[in-house]
Amino acid sequence: MSFMKVPVIRIGNSRGIRLSKTILERYNIRDTVEMILEKGHIIIKSSPVKRSGWEEAFRDINARNDDQLLIDDVFEDENPDDWK
């Protein structure tokens, strides 16, 4: 674990901290972060990228031929013309 002092600066009517490019890149911080307030500590975590890894997972599922429908997309008593 590293320790570093960072100045609190004025940002408009608020105050904040600046994170260096090195820290942003090292911790993969993009547009948003998760902030956890816990017993006198503030923990800042990079937000996970939504749907990260889904493309590869879908490819793997398809390669295993495991992407079949679980239920029919049209039921026997359903009339597709009713949806027009």
PyMOL Python script that loads the backbone (N, CA, C, O; Angstrom):
from pymol import cmd

cmd.read_pdbstr("""\
ATOM      1  N   MET A   1       0.849  -1.180   0.000  1.00  0.00           N
ATOM      2  CA  MET A   1       0.000   0.000   0.000  1.00  0.00           C
ATOM      3  C   MET A   1       0.887   1.232   0.000  1.00  0.00           C
ATOM      4  O   MET A   1       1.882   1.298   0.722  1.00  0.00           O
ATOM      5  N   SER A   2       0.520   2.191  -0.804  1.00  0.00           N
ATOM      6  CA  SER A   2       1.292   3.433  -0.901  1.00  0.00           C
ATOM      7  C   SER A   2       0.588   4.545  -0.140  1.00  0.00           C
ATOM      8  O   SER A   2      -0.626   4.511   0.059  1.00  0.00           O
ATOM      9  N   PHE A   3       1.362   5.520   0.277  1.00  0.00           N
ATOM     10  CA  PHE A   3       0.827   6.697   0.960  1.00  0.00           C
ATOM     11  C   PHE A   3       1.333   7.922   0.233  1.00  0.00           C
ATOM     12  O   PHE A   3       2.514   8.011  -0.102  1.00  0.00           O
ATOM     13  N   MET A   4       0.441   8.868  -0.011  1.00  0.00           N
ATOM     14  CA  MET A   4       0.865  10.109  -0.644  1.00  0.00           C
ATOM     15  C   MET A   4      -0.039  11.234  -0.178  1.00  0.00           C
ATOM     16  O   MET A   4      -1.244  11.040  -0.013  1.00  0.00           O
ATOM     17  N   LYS A   5       0.531  12.399   0.033  1.00  0.00           N
ATOM     18  CA  LYS A   5      -0.256  13.588   0.385  1.00  0.00           C
ATOM     19  C   LYS A   5      -0.643  14.295  -0.898  1.00  0.00           C
ATOM     20  O   LYS A   5       0.188  14.501  -1.782  1.00  0.00           O
ATOM     21  N   VAL A   6      -1.922  14.667  -0.994  1.00  0.00           N
ATOM     22  CA  VAL A   6      -2.438  15.337  -2.177  1.00  0.00           C
ATOM     23  C   VAL A   6      -3.162  16.598  -1.703  1.00  0.00           C
ATOM     24  O   VAL A   6      -3.994  16.514  -0.799  1.00  0.00           O
ATOM     25  N   PRO A   7      -2.870  17.761  -2.284  1.00  0.00           N
ATOM     26  CA  PRO A   7      -3.556  18.982  -1.840  1.00  0.00           C
ATOM     27  C   PRO A   7      -5.031  18.985  -2.260  1.00  0.00           C
ATOM     28  O   PRO A   7      -5.395  18.481  -3.323  1.00  0.00           O
ATOM     29  N   VAL A   8      -5.856  19.560  -1.404  1.00  0.00           N
ATOM     30  CA  VAL A   8      -7.264  19.783  -1.729  1.00  0.00           C
ATOM     31  C   VAL A   8      -7.334  21.154  -2.376  1.00  0.00           C
ATOM     32  O   VAL A   8      -6.895  22.143  -1.790  1.00  0.00           O
ATOM     33  N   ILE A   9      -7.885  21.217  -3.584  1.00  0.00           N
ATOM     34  CA  ILE A   9      -7.903  22.465  -4.348  1.00  0.00           C
ATOM     35  C   ILE A   9      -9.331  22.950  -4.563  1.00  0.00           C
ATOM     36  O   ILE A   9     -10.291  22.186  -4.453  1.00  0.00           O
ATOM     37  N   ARG A  10      -9.446  24.231  -4.870  1.00  0.00           N
ATOM     38  CA  ARG A  10     -10.754  24.810  -5.173  1.00  0.00           C
ATOM     39  C   ARG A  10     -11.124  24.475  -6.614  1.00  0.00           C
ATOM     40  O   ARG A  10     -10.328  24.661  -7.535  1.00  0.00           O
ATOM     41  N   ILE A  11     -12.349  23.978  -6.792  1.00  0.00           N
ATOM     42  CA  ILE A  11     -12.896  23.690  -8.127  1.00  0.00           C
ATOM     43  C   ILE A  11     -14.280  24.334  -8.148  1.00  0.00           C
ATOM     44  O   ILE A  11     -15.255  23.749  -7.675  1.00  0.00           O
ATOM     45  N   GLY A  12     -14.352  25.540  -8.699  1.00  0.00           N
ATOM     46  CA  GLY A  12     -15.615  26.286  -8.658  1.00  0.00           C
ATOM     47  C   GLY A  12     -15.978  26.597  -7.216  1.00  0.00           C
ATOM     48  O   GLY A  12     -15.158  27.128  -6.466  1.00  0.00           O
ATOM     49  N   ASN A  13     -17.223  26.263  -6.820  1.00  0.00           N
ATOM     50  CA  ASN A  13     -17.659  26.463  -5.437  1.00  0.00           C
ATOM     51  C   ASN A  13     -17.331  25.267  -4.558  1.00  0.00           C
ATOM     52  O   ASN A  13     -17.614  25.278  -3.360  1.00  0.00           O
ATOM     53  N   SER A  14     -16.744  24.251  -5.140  1.00  0.00           N
ATOM     54  CA  SER A  14     -16.434  23.025  -4.404  1.00  0.00           C
ATOM     55  C   SER A  14     -14.931  22.912  -4.200  1.00  0.00           C
ATOM     56  O   SER A  14     -14.166  23.790  -4.598  1.00  0.00           O
ATOM     57  N   ARG A  15     -14.527  21.826  -3.581  1.00  0.00           N
ATOM     58  CA  ARG A  15     -13.116  21.521  -3.422  1.00  0.00           C
ATOM     59  C   ARG A  15     -12.909  20.081  -3.851  1.00  0.00           C
ATOM     60  O   ARG A  15     -13.818  19.257  -3.753  1.00  0.00           O
ATOM     61  N   GLY A  16     -11.714  19.784  -4.325  1.00  0.00           N
ATOM     62  CA  GLY A  16     -11.450  18.436  -4.806  1.00  0.00           C
ATOM     63  C   GLY A  16      -9.977  18.143  -4.836  1.00  0.00           C
ATOM     64  O   GLY A  16      -9.151  18.944  -4.398  1.00  0.00           O
ATOM     65  N   ILE A  17      -9.664  16.983  -5.360  1.00  0.00           N
ATOM     66  CA  ILE A  17      -8.269  16.590  -5.513  1.00  0.00           C
ATOM     67  C   ILE A  17      -8.018  16.289  -6.998  1.00  0.00           C
ATOM     68  O   ILE A  17      -8.934  15.926  -7.735  1.00  0.00           O
ATOM     69  N   ARG A  18      -6.772  16.444  -7.410  1.00  0.00           N
ATOM     70  CA  ARG A  18      -6.376  16.107  -8.774  1.00  0.00           C
ATOM     71  C   ARG A  18      -5.621  14.788  -8.721  1.00  0.00           C
ATOM     72  O   ARG A  18      -4.822  14.540  -7.818  1.00  0.00           O
ATOM     73  N   LEU A  19      -5.897  13.947  -9.717  1.00  0.00           N
ATOM     74  CA  LEU A  19      -5.170  12.691  -9.842  1.00  0.00           C
ATOM     75  C   LEU A  19      -4.276  12.800 -11.073  1.00  0.00           C
ATOM     76  O   LEU A  19      -4.718  13.237 -12.136  1.00  0.00           O
ATOM     77  N   SER A  20      -3.044  12.410 -10.924  1.00  0.00           N
ATOM     78  CA  SER A  20      -2.098  12.514 -12.037  1.00  0.00           C
ATOM     79  C   SER A  20      -2.461  11.535 -13.146  1.00  0.00           C
ATOM     80  O   SER A  20      -3.178  10.560 -12.923  1.00  0.00           O
ATOM     81  N   LYS A  21      -1.960  11.808 -14.328  1.00  0.00           N
ATOM     82  CA  LYS A  21      -2.177  10.938 -15.480  1.00  0.00           C
ATOM     83  C   LYS A  21      -1.660   9.532 -15.180  1.00  0.00           C
ATOM     84  O   LYS A  21      -2.273   8.542 -15.580  1.00  0.00           O
ATOM     85  N   THR A  22      -0.541   9.450 -14.481  1.00  0.00           N
ATOM     86  CA  THR A  22       0.045   8.162 -14.131  1.00  0.00           C
ATOM     87  C   THR A  22      -0.909   7.337 -13.272  1.00  0.00           C
ATOM     88  O   THR A  22      -1.099   6.146 -13.517  1.00  0.00           O
ATOM     89  N   ILE A  23      -1.507   7.971 -12.269  1.00  0.00           N
ATOM     90  CA  ILE A  23      -2.454   7.270 -11.397  1.00  0.00           C
ATOM     91  C   ILE A  23      -3.702   6.879 -12.177  1.00  0.00           C
ATOM     92  O   ILE A  23      -4.200   5.763 -12.031  1.00  0.00           O
ATOM     93  N   LEU A  24      -4.211   7.792 -13.008  1.00  0.00           N
ATOM     94  CA  LEU A  24      -5.406   7.488 -13.806  1.00  0.00           C
ATOM     95  C   LEU A  24      -5.162   6.274 -14.698  1.00  0.00           C
ATOM     96  O   LEU A  24      -6.022   5.400 -14.810  1.00  0.00           O
ATOM     97  N   GLU A  25      -4.007   6.218 -15.324  1.00  0.00           N
ATOM     98  CA  GLU A  25      -3.690   5.093 -16.207  1.00  0.00           C
ATOM     99  C   GLU A  25      -3.443   3.812 -15.418  1.00  0.00           C
ATOM    100  O   GLU A  25      -3.932   2.745 -15.789  1.00  0.00           O
ATOM    101  N   ARG A  26      -2.689   3.919 -14.335  1.00  0.00           N
ATOM    102  CA  ARG A  26      -2.346   2.726 -13.551  1.00  0.00           C
ATOM    103  C   ARG A  26      -3.589   2.043 -12.997  1.00  0.00           C
ATOM    104  O   ARG A  26      -3.656   0.815 -12.958  1.00  0.00           O
ATOM    105  N   TYR A  27      -4.580   2.836 -12.564  1.00  0.00           N
ATOM    106  CA  TYR A  27      -5.776   2.271 -11.945  1.00  0.00           C
ATOM    107  C   TYR A  27      -6.972   2.259 -12.886  1.00  0.00           C
ATOM    108  O   TYR A  27      -8.107   2.033 -12.466  1.00  0.00           O
ATOM    109  N   ASN A  28      -6.701   2.506 -14.169  1.00  0.00           N
ATOM    110  CA  ASN A  28      -7.728   2.427 -15.209  1.00  0.00           C
ATOM    111  C   ASN A  28      -8.958   3.278 -14.861  1.00  0.00           C
ATOM    112  O   ASN A  28     -10.092   2.810 -14.961  1.00  0.00           O
ATOM    113  N   ILE A  29      -8.721   4.520 -14.457  1.00  0.00           N
ATOM    114  CA  ILE A  29      -9.803   5.439 -14.109  1.00  0.00           C
ATOM    115  C   ILE A  29     -10.171   6.232 -15.350  1.00  0.00           C
ATOM    116  O   ILE A  29      -9.321   6.871 -15.970  1.00  0.00           O
ATOM    117  N   ARG A  30     -11.448   6.184 -15.704  1.00  0.00           N
ATOM    118  CA  ARG A  30     -11.941   6.862 -16.909  1.00  0.00           C
ATOM    119  C   ARG A  30     -12.865   8.011 -16.505  1.00  0.00           C
ATOM    120  O   ARG A  30     -12.406   9.016 -15.961  1.00  0.00           O
ATOM    121  N   ASP A  31     -14.149   7.868 -16.767  1.00  0.00           N
ATOM    122  CA  ASP A  31     -15.114   8.950 -16.556  1.00  0.00           C
ATOM    123  C   ASP A  31     -15.702   8.990 -15.149  1.00  0.00           C
ATOM    124  O   ASP A  31     -16.028  10.064 -14.645  1.00  0.00           O
ATOM    125  N   THR A  32     -15.839   7.833 -14.514  1.00  0.00           N
ATOM    126  CA  THR A  32     -16.432   7.794 -13.181  1.00  0.00           C
ATOM    127  C   THR A  32     -15.611   6.885 -12.273  1.00  0.00           C
ATOM    128  O   THR A  32     -14.855   6.031 -12.736  1.00  0.00           O
ATOM    129  N   VAL A  33     -15.778   7.088 -10.984  1.00  0.00           N
ATOM    130  CA  VAL A  33     -15.149   6.227  -9.987  1.00  0.00           C
ATOM    131  C   VAL A  33     -16.214   5.806  -8.986  1.00  0.00           C
ATOM    132  O   VAL A  33     -17.278   6.418  -8.893  1.00  0.00           O
ATOM    133  N   GLU A  34     -15.911   4.761  -8.246  1.00  0.00           N
ATOM    134  CA  GLU A  34     -16.747   4.367  -7.120  1.00  0.00           C
ATOM    135  C   GLU A  34     -16.086   4.934  -5.869  1.00  0.00           C
ATOM    136  O   GLU A  34     -14.879   4.792  -5.674  1.00  0.00           O
ATOM    137  N   MET A  35     -16.886   5.576  -5.025  1.00  0.00           N
ATOM    138  CA  MET A  35     -16.359   6.166  -3.803  1.00  0.00           C
ATOM    139  C   MET A  35     -17.026   5.473  -2.620  1.00  0.00           C
ATOM    140  O   MET A  35     -18.251   5.463  -2.505  1.00  0.00           O
ATOM    141  N   ILE A  36     -16.217   4.900  -1.751  1.00  0.00           N
ATOM    142  CA  ILE A  36     -16.708   4.168  -0.590  1.00  0.00           C
ATOM    143  C   ILE A  36     -16.308   4.957   0.650  1.00  0.00           C
ATOM    144  O   ILE A  36     -15.129   5.241   0.863  1.00  0.00           O
ATOM    145  N   LEU A  37     -17.297   5.309   1.467  1.00  0.00           N
ATOM    146  CA  LEU A  37     -17.054   6.028   2.719  1.00  0.00           C
ATOM    147  C   LEU A  37     -17.133   4.997   3.841  1.00  0.00           C
ATOM    148  O   LEU A  37     -18.169   4.367   4.053  1.00  0.00           O
ATOM    149  N   GLU A  38     -16.010   4.835   4.562  1.00  0.00           N
ATOM    150  CA  GLU A  38     -15.939   3.734   5.511  1.00  0.00           C
ATOM    151  C   GLU A  38     -15.091   4.113   6.725  1.00  0.00           C
ATOM    152  O   GLU A  38     -13.880   4.293   6.600  1.00  0.00           O
ATOM    153  N   LYS A  39     -15.702   4.232   7.869  1.00  0.00           N
ATOM    154  CA  LYS A  39     -15.004   4.435   9.144  1.00  0.00           C
ATOM    155  C   LYS A  39     -13.862   5.444   9.056  1.00  0.00           C
ATOM    156  O   LYS A  39     -12.716   5.121   9.371  1.00  0.00           O
ATOM    157  N   GLY A  40     -14.176   6.657   8.631  1.00  0.00           N
ATOM    158  CA  GLY A  40     -13.165   7.705   8.585  1.00  0.00           C
ATOM    159  C   GLY A  40     -12.237   7.640   7.387  1.00  0.00           C
ATOM    160  O   GLY A  40     -11.257   8.382   7.327  1.00  0.00           O
ATOM    161  N   HIS A  41     -12.525   6.768   6.431  1.00  0.00           N
ATOM    162  CA  HIS A  41     -11.699   6.637   5.238  1.00  0.00           C
ATOM    163  C   HIS A  41     -12.558   6.848   3.998  1.00  0.00           C
ATOM    164  O   HIS A  41     -13.753   6.550   3.995  1.00  0.00           O
ATOM    165  N   ILE A  42     -11.944   7.355   2.965  1.00  0.00           N
ATOM    166  CA  ILE A  42     -12.587   7.450   1.659  1.00  0.00           C
ATOM    167  C   ILE A  42     -11.778   6.561   0.720  1.00  0.00           C
ATOM    168  O   ILE A  42     -10.575   6.753   0.548  1.00  0.00           O
ATOM    169  N   ILE A  43     -12.450   5.594   0.122  1.00  0.00           N
ATOM    170  CA  ILE A  43     -11.806   4.684  -0.815  1.00  0.00           C
ATOM    171  C   ILE A  43     -12.322   5.017  -2.209  1.00  0.00           C
ATOM    172  O   ILE A  43     -13.531   5.043  -2.436  1.00  0.00           O
ATOM    173  N   ILE A  44     -11.412   5.272  -3.141  1.00  0.00           N
ATOM    174  CA  ILE A  44     -11.784   5.583  -4.521  1.00  0.00           C
ATOM    175  C   ILE A  44     -11.333   4.411  -5.389  1.00  0.00           C
ATOM    176  O   ILE A  44     -10.158   4.043  -5.404  1.00  0.00           O
ATOM    177  N   LYS A  45     -12.296   3.834  -6.111  1.00  0.00           N
ATOM    178  CA  LYS A  45     -12.011   2.693  -6.987  1.00  0.00           C
ATOM    179  C   LYS A  45     -12.446   3.035  -8.401  1.00  0.00           C
ATOM    180  O   LYS A  45     -13.404   3.780  -8.605  1.00  0.00           O
ATOM    181  N   SER A  46     -11.740   2.488  -9.368  1.00  0.00           N
ATOM    182  CA  SER A  46     -12.193   2.670 -10.742  1.00  0.00           C
ATOM    183  C   SER A  46     -13.497   1.908 -10.924  1.00  0.00           C
ATOM    184  O   SER A  46     -13.680   0.827 -10.364  1.00  0.00           O
ATOM    185  N   SER A  47     -14.396   2.478 -11.707  1.00  0.00           N
ATOM    186  CA  SER A  47     -15.656   1.811 -11.992  1.00  0.00           C
ATOM    187  C   SER A  47     -15.417   0.754 -13.045  1.00  0.00           C
ATOM    188  O   SER A  47     -14.716   0.999 -14.027  1.00  0.00           O
ATOM    189  N   PRO A  48     -15.995  -0.425 -12.851  1.00  0.00           N
ATOM    190  CA  PRO A  48     -15.819  -1.447 -13.880  1.00  0.00           C
ATOM    191  C   PRO A  48     -16.481  -1.014 -15.182  1.00  0.00           C
ATOM    192  O   PRO A  48     -17.511  -0.340 -15.171  1.00  0.00           O
ATOM    193  N   VAL A  49     -15.886  -1.404 -16.295  1.00  0.00           N
ATOM    194  CA  VAL A  49     -16.458  -1.089 -17.591  1.00  0.00           C
ATOM    195  C   VAL A  49     -17.680  -1.979 -17.781  1.00  0.00           C
ATOM    196  O   VAL A  49     -17.588  -3.203 -17.686  1.00  0.00           O
ATOM    197  N   LYS A  50     -18.820  -1.358 -18.049  1.00  0.00           N
ATOM    198  CA  LYS A  50     -20.049  -2.124 -18.211  1.00  0.00           C
ATOM    199  C   LYS A  50     -19.917  -3.075 -19.384  1.00  0.00           C
ATOM    200  O   LYS A  50     -19.393  -2.728 -20.443  1.00  0.00           O
ATOM    201  N   ARG A  51     -20.397  -4.254 -19.169  1.00  0.00           N
ATOM    202  CA  ARG A  51     -20.406  -5.306 -20.195  1.00  0.00           C
ATOM    203  C   ARG A  51     -19.004  -5.717 -20.642  1.00  0.00           C
ATOM    204  O   ARG A  51     -18.830  -6.293 -21.716  1.00  0.00           O
ATOM    205  N   SER A  52     -18.018  -5.419 -19.815  1.00  0.00           N
ATOM    206  CA  SER A  52     -16.655  -5.799 -20.146  1.00  0.00           C
ATOM    207  C   SER A  52     -16.558  -7.319 -20.224  1.00  0.00           C
ATOM    208  O   SER A  52     -16.989  -8.023 -19.310  1.00  0.00           O
ATOM    209  N   GLY A  53     -15.995  -7.818 -21.313  1.00  0.00           N
ATOM    210  CA  GLY A  53     -15.815  -9.249 -21.477  1.00  0.00           C
ATOM    211  C   GLY A  53     -17.003  -9.979 -22.073  1.00  0.00           C
ATOM    212  O   GLY A  53     -16.921 -11.177 -22.345  1.00  0.00           O
ATOM    213  N   TRP A  54     -18.112  -9.272 -22.281  1.00  0.00           N
ATOM    214  CA  TRP A  54     -19.315  -9.933 -22.813  1.00  0.00           C
ATOM    215  C   TRP A  54     -19.080 -10.470 -24.214  1.00  0.00           C
ATOM    216  O   TRP A  54     -19.516 -11.576 -24.532  1.00  0.00           O
ATOM    217  N   GLU A  55     -18.395  -9.703 -25.058  1.00  0.00           N
ATOM    218  CA  GLU A  55     -18.193 -10.130 -26.440  1.00  0.00           C
ATOM    219  C   GLU A  55     -17.460 -11.468 -26.484  1.00  0.00           C
ATOM    220  O   GLU A  55     -17.856 -12.375 -27.217  1.00  0.00           O
ATOM    221  N   GLU A  56     -16.402 -11.585 -25.706  1.00  0.00           N
ATOM    222  CA  GLU A  56     -15.642 -12.831 -25.660  1.00  0.00           C
ATOM    223  C   GLU A  56     -16.488 -13.965 -25.089  1.00  0.00           C
ATOM    224  O   GLU A  56     -16.431 -15.092 -25.582  1.00  0.00           O
ATOM    225  N   ALA A  57     -17.269 -13.674 -24.056  1.00  0.00           N
ATOM    226  CA  ALA A  57     -18.135 -14.697 -23.461  1.00  0.00           C
ATOM    227  C   ALA A  57     -19.166 -15.192 -24.465  1.00  0.00           C
ATOM    228  O   ALA A  57     -19.424 -16.393 -24.546  1.00  0.00           O
ATOM    229  N   PHE A  58     -19.760 -14.277 -25.230  1.00  0.00           N
ATOM    230  CA  PHE A  58     -20.739 -14.684 -26.239  1.00  0.00           C
ATOM    231  C   PHE A  58     -20.078 -15.540 -27.321  1.00  0.00           C
ATOM    232  O   PHE A  58     -20.681 -16.499 -27.802  1.00  0.00           O
ATOM    233  N   ARG A  59     -18.859 -15.205 -27.704  1.00  0.00           N
ATOM    234  CA  ARG A  59     -18.138 -16.004 -28.701  1.00  0.00           C
ATOM    235  C   ARG A  59     -17.899 -17.424 -28.182  1.00  0.00           C
ATOM    236  O   ARG A  59     -18.078 -18.404 -28.906  1.00  0.00           O
ATOM    237  N   ASP A  60     -17.490 -17.511 -26.907  1.00  0.00           N
ATOM    238  CA  ASP A  60     -17.247 -18.826 -26.301  1.00  0.00           C
ATOM    239  C   ASP A  60     -18.530 -19.651 -26.243  1.00  0.00           C
ATOM    240  O   ASP A  60     -18.519 -20.846 -26.539  1.00  0.00           O
ATOM    241  N   ILE A  61     -19.627 -19.017 -25.864  1.00  0.00           N
ATOM    242  CA  ILE A  61     -20.915 -19.714 -25.793  1.00  0.00           C
ATOM    243  C   ILE A  61     -21.302 -20.222 -27.177  1.00  0.00           C
ATOM    244  O   ILE A  61     -21.760 -21.356 -27.320  1.00  0.00           O
ATOM    245  N   ASN A  62     -21.119 -19.391 -28.188  1.00  0.00           N
ATOM    246  CA  ASN A  62     -21.451 -19.778 -29.554  1.00  0.00           C
ATOM    247  C   ASN A  62     -20.550 -20.924 -30.029  1.00  0.00           C
ATOM    248  O   ASN A  62     -21.022 -21.847 -30.692  1.00  0.00           O
ATOM    249  N   ALA A  63     -19.272 -20.868 -29.698  1.00  0.00           N
ATOM    250  CA  ALA A  63     -18.340 -21.921 -30.112  1.00  0.00           C
ATOM    251  C   ALA A  63     -18.729 -23.262 -29.497  1.00  0.00           C
ATOM    252  O   ALA A  63     -18.510 -24.305 -30.112  1.00  0.00           O
ATOM    253  N   ARG A  64     -19.302 -23.251 -28.292  1.00  0.00           N
ATOM    254  CA  ARG A  64     -19.754 -24.481 -27.635  1.00  0.00           C
ATOM    255  C   ARG A  64     -21.150 -24.887 -28.094  1.00  0.00           C
ATOM    256  O   ARG A  64     -21.705 -25.882 -27.625  1.00  0.00           O
ATOM    257  N   ASN A  65     -21.720 -24.093 -29.029  1.00  0.00           N
ATOM    258  CA  ASN A  65     -23.093 -24.323 -29.499  1.00  0.00           C
ATOM    259  C   ASN A  65     -24.075 -24.330 -28.325  1.00  0.00           C
ATOM    260  O   ASN A  65     -25.031 -25.105 -28.291  1.00  0.00           O
ATOM    261  N   ASP A  66     -23.810 -23.454 -27.380  1.00  0.00           N
ATOM    262  CA  ASP A  66     -24.625 -23.371 -26.166  1.00  0.00           C
ATOM    263  C   ASP A  66     -25.471 -22.105 -26.166  1.00  0.00           C
ATOM    264  O   ASP A  66     -25.820 -21.584 -25.106  1.00  0.00           O
ATOM    265  N   ASP A  67     -25.802 -21.609 -27.366  1.00  0.00           N
ATOM    266  CA  ASP A  67     -26.575 -20.370 -27.446  1.00  0.00           C
ATOM    267  C   ASP A  67     -27.961 -20.622 -28.045  1.00  0.00           C
ATOM    268  O   ASP A  67     -28.501 -19.781 -28.763  1.00  0.00           O
ATOM    269  N   GLN A  68     -28.517 -21.776 -27.742  1.00  0.00           N
ATOM    270  CA  GLN A  68     -29.844 -22.101 -28.223  1.00  0.00           C
ATOM    271  C   GLN A  68     -30.888 -21.424 -27.337  1.00  0.00           C
ATOM    272  O   GLN A  68     -30.647 -21.164 -26.158  1.00  0.00           O
ATOM    273  N   LEU A  69     -32.056 -21.143 -27.926  1.00  0.00           N
ATOM    274  CA  LEU A  69     -33.139 -20.526 -27.162  1.00  0.00           C
ATOM    275  C   LEU A  69     -33.626 -21.473 -26.078  1.00  0.00           C
ATOM    276  O   LEU A  69     -33.751 -22.676 -26.310  1.00  0.00           O
ATOM    277  N   LEU A  70     -33.900 -20.938 -24.898  1.00  0.00           N
ATOM    278  CA  LEU A  70     -34.437 -21.752 -23.814  1.00  0.00           C
ATOM    279  C   LEU A  70     -35.942 -21.943 -23.968  1.00  0.00           C
ATOM    280  O   LEU A  70     -36.495 -22.966 -23.564  1.00  0.00           O
ATOM    281  N   ILE A  71     -36.592 -20.950 -24.554  1.00  0.00           N
ATOM    282  CA  ILE A  71     -38.018 -21.044 -24.861  1.00  0.00           C
ATOM    283  C   ILE A  71     -38.208 -20.556 -26.283  1.00  0.00           C
ATOM    284  O   ILE A  71     -37.419 -19.761 -26.793  1.00  0.00           O
ATOM    285  N   ASP A  72     -39.267 -21.043 -26.916  1.00  0.00           N
ATOM    286  CA  ASP A  72     -39.530 -20.601 -28.280  1.00  0.00           C
ATOM    287  C   ASP A  72     -39.768 -19.101 -28.302  1.00  0.00           C
ATOM    288  O   ASP A  72     -40.331 -18.534 -27.365  1.00  0.00           O
ATOM    289  N   ASP A  73     -39.332 -18.466 -29.383  1.00  0.00           N
ATOM    290  CA  ASP A  73     -39.555 -17.027 -29.488  1.00  0.00           C
ATOM    291  C   ASP A  73     -40.975 -16.709 -29.953  1.00  0.00           C
ATOM    292  O   ASP A  73     -41.410 -15.562 -29.853  1.00  0.00           O
ATOM    293  N   VAL A  74     -41.698 -17.697 -30.455  1.00  0.00           N
ATOM    294  CA  VAL A  74     -43.119 -17.540 -30.793  1.00  0.00           C
ATOM    295  C   VAL A  74     -43.835 -18.735 -30.194  1.00  0.00           C
ATOM    296  O   VAL A  74     -43.463 -19.880 -30.451  1.00  0.00           O
ATOM    297  N   PHE A  75     -44.858 -18.474 -29.397  1.00  0.00           N
ATOM    298  CA  PHE A  75     -45.630 -19.546 -28.776  1.00  0.00           C
ATOM    299  C   PHE A  75     -46.674 -20.081 -29.750  1.00  0.00           C
ATOM    300  O   PHE A  75     -47.097 -19.385 -30.672  1.00  0.00           O
ATOM    301  N   GLU A  76     -47.077 -21.318 -29.530  1.00  0.00           N
ATOM    302  CA  GLU A  76     -48.035 -21.967 -30.427  1.00  0.00           C
ATOM    303  C   GLU A  76     -49.322 -21.163 -30.586  1.00  0.00           C
ATOM    304  O   GLU A  76     -49.850 -21.049 -31.692  1.00  0.00           O
ATOM    305  N   ASP A  77     -49.832 -20.602 -29.483  1.00  0.00           N
ATOM    306  CA  ASP A  77     -51.113 -19.893 -29.531  1.00  0.00           C
ATOM    307  C   ASP A  77     -50.946 -18.396 -29.825  1.00  0.00           C
ATOM    308  O   ASP A  77     -51.910 -17.635 -29.746  1.00  0.00           O
ATOM    309  N   GLU A  78     -49.730 -17.981 -30.163  1.00  0.00           N
ATOM    310  CA  GLU A  78     -49.470 -16.568 -30.419  1.00  0.00           C
ATOM    311  C   GLU A  78     -49.599 -16.287 -31.920  1.00  0.00           C
ATOM    312  O   GLU A  78     -49.145 -17.065 -32.759  1.00  0.00           O
ATOM    313  N   ASN A  79     -50.222 -15.172 -32.225  1.00  0.00           N
ATOM    314  CA  ASN A  79     -50.359 -14.746 -33.610  1.00  0.00           C
ATOM    315  C   ASN A  79     -49.457 -13.528 -33.820  1.00  0.00           C
ATOM    316  O   ASN A  79     -49.735 -12.457 -33.281  1.00  0.00           O
ATOM    317  N   PRO A  80     -48.370 -13.681 -34.603  1.00  0.00           N
ATOM    318  CA  PRO A  80     -47.446 -12.556 -34.812  1.00  0.00           C
ATOM    319  C   PRO A  80     -48.116 -11.329 -35.405  1.00  0.00           C
ATOM    320  O   PRO A  80     -47.629 -10.215 -35.217  1.00  0.00           O
ATOM    321  N   ASP A  81     -49.239 -11.510 -36.126  1.00  0.00           N
ATOM    322  CA  ASP A  81     -49.946 -10.373 -36.703  1.00  0.00           C
ATOM    323  C   ASP A  81     -50.558  -9.479 -35.631  1.00  0.00           C
ATOM    324  O   ASP A  81     -50.820  -8.305 -35.889  1.00  0.00           O
ATOM    325  N   ASP A  82     -50.790 -10.012 -34.434  1.00  0.00           N
ATOM    326  CA  ASP A  82     -51.357  -9.215 -33.340  1.00  0.00           C
ATOM    327  C   ASP A  82     -50.382  -8.125 -32.875  1.00  0.00           C
ATOM    328  O   ASP A  82     -50.797  -7.173 -32.213  1.00  0.00           O
ATOM    329  N   TRP A  83     -49.105  -8.251 -33.209  1.00  0.00           N
ATOM    330  CA  TRP A  83     -48.090  -7.318 -32.768  1.00  0.00           C
ATOM    331  C   TRP A  83     -47.893  -6.164 -33.742  1.00  0.00           C
ATOM    332  O   TRP A  83     -47.097  -5.261 -33.484  1.00  0.00           O
ATOM    333  N   LYS A  84     -48.602  -6.188 -34.846  1.00  0.00           N
ATOM    334  CA  LYS A  84     -48.417  -5.130 -35.844  1.00  0.00           C
ATOM    335  C   LYS A  84     -49.246  -3.927 -35.530  1.00  0.00           C
ATOM    336  O   LYS A  84     -49.211  -2.942 -36.267  1.00  0.00           O
TER     337      LYS A  84
END
""", "prot")
cmd.dss("prot")
cmd.show_as("cartoon", "prot")
cmd.util.cbc("prot")
cmd.orient("prot")
